[in-house]
Amino acid sequence: NEKAPFYFTQNRDKYTYIAPLRVDNACIQCHTKNNFSFNEGKTSWKYEEGSVLGVLSIEGSNPIVKETLLLQYFYEMFFYTLSGIGLFVVVALVIKRTYSKDEDYRKNLEKEVKTQESTLEEQSKQLHFQLHHDSLTLLPNRNQLIVDLAGSKELSLALVNIDDFKHINDLYGQDAGDEVIIAFGEFLKTFSKEHNAKLYKLHADEFALVFKNISTLNLKNAMLDLLEELRQFIVLTDDDYDIGVTATIGAAREDNFLLTHADMALKRAKKNKISYLLYGEAMEIKKEYENNIKWTKRIKRAIKDDQIVPYYQAIFNSQDRSMAHLEVLMRLIDENGDAISPVYFLDIAKKSKLYPKLTRTIISKSMQELSSYDVEFSLNISIMDIVNQKTLEFILDQIDSFPNPNRITFEILESEGIENYKEVFDFVSQVKARGCKIAIDDFGSGYSSFAHILNLNVDLLKIDGSLVHNIDTSKNAHITTQAIISFAKALNIKTCAEYVHSKEVYEILCDMKVDFLQGFYLAKPLPFKDIKSQFLLNAKAYL
């Protein structure tokens, strides 16, 4: 509708602004009604006042913005409603004066006014209800929770989140998921009445319970009672599915940031896989949030300043002690010029959705630096990289443009549970078809079976550092490592021992006839200029 100056479209999760982009007199001051050419004369445009060239749109899912817009919409509608009533009353009074002698007309008019007032009042109530209640469960929603928390004292808030609700939707379907939400809401409604709490339905699979004047101990006992009762809770859906439900609870008491602090406690409880956590017992999670924000800023600055760089660690043949290949490692160069290991920032990069950019940067830079040297090298790839379509396409494009792809090995972490991801098998097939090799990193740390390794058709097993580190003092580590090496040799799979930190460990592994050795005892990670001078300019480098 070109006549409408502005649109607002809303659904349960997103908001969208859309506005037409029109030519007005100010545009024509520069782009006259004459033809205007650009792009070396290949294209010409003719601007006419009032014509629509396109639209501008803004879309997002920020719940705070959405709530603000909804509240603003409600208040505007409420104002218009009152204005309509007032205008109608004024008109009625004027008409009443004009036709005061006609008693029947006056009575009919008064009746009509009352009818209109009643209709408008009912519509206002419906609008208020929709704004402050969840459409599925009809429980008070987050908007109502914010109103109720404002200015209230001696309150405690518990956020109850259904565990793995996405899997319920994926396995049984969205209709069954809605049935679970409704049934769980009824379960919590009964619980809230028994414990003098008020129940709210927040976003997706999350509910809130607000208690008045409850002690820390009683709050904990109430939540433990809820979790115990939940063990007996089963939802029987219309399709005869029996669906059990578990939940995680984060709580906060008597402060000015109940919702924020309860949410922090909930996220920490999920991270640590515990059922209940009260803010304040969460080991200073506020400091962790502040640290996350600090590191997010540092990562963004490093990306902007091109300070995410590859470092290279040499890997050696165990028999002749020559350098066999390199492992590419990520480093963040800080403002002091120090190289920061990803152990400090990689998890935060994943949470802040900056990780794909880091992966693509390291792959691009390392392939460019090593393209001119006859050396094999390995790149670390996570499940997140493989399932990210943009990153996957980037990796395949980089392989296709690399002069000799058979020099590339992709290391996949066993600890990420690769047996659960069909995408991993597809990735392995695609890169091996291009000549690349596959290694399983940290082998021995996860749950992969030997049969699973056979299915992946891997070329190299990198033995987990926790085994290698203790191989000189732990009998179990020694036996496990030897078993991995023997298994691999029987299948013609190469092995590499990581984290070789001492002469004793080095000699034990050589006696076991592991194929490759890697660790600080042999060589530390180095920037390209140093790895180039020490290893790449020589045919062989000996210890």
Beta strands, then each sheet from edge to edge (+ up, - down):
strand 1: 7-10
strand 2: 15-22
strand 3: 36-38
strand 4: 43-45
strand 5: 52-60
strand 6: 155-162
strand 7: 197-201
strand 8: 206-212
strand 9: 234-236
strand 10: 242-244
strand 11: 247-253
strand 12: 276-278
strand 13: 308-317
strand 14: 323-333
strand 15: 339-340
strand 16: 376-381
strand 17: 408-413
strand 18: 437-443
strand 19: 460-463
strand 20: 494-497
strand 21: 516-517
strand 22: 526-527
sheet 1: 1+ 2- 5+
sheet 2: 3+ 4-
sheet 3: 7+ 8- 6+ 11- 12-
sheet 4: 9+ 10-
sheet 5: 15+ 14- 13+ 21- 20- 19- 18- 17- 16-
sheet 6: 15+ 14- 13+ 22-
end
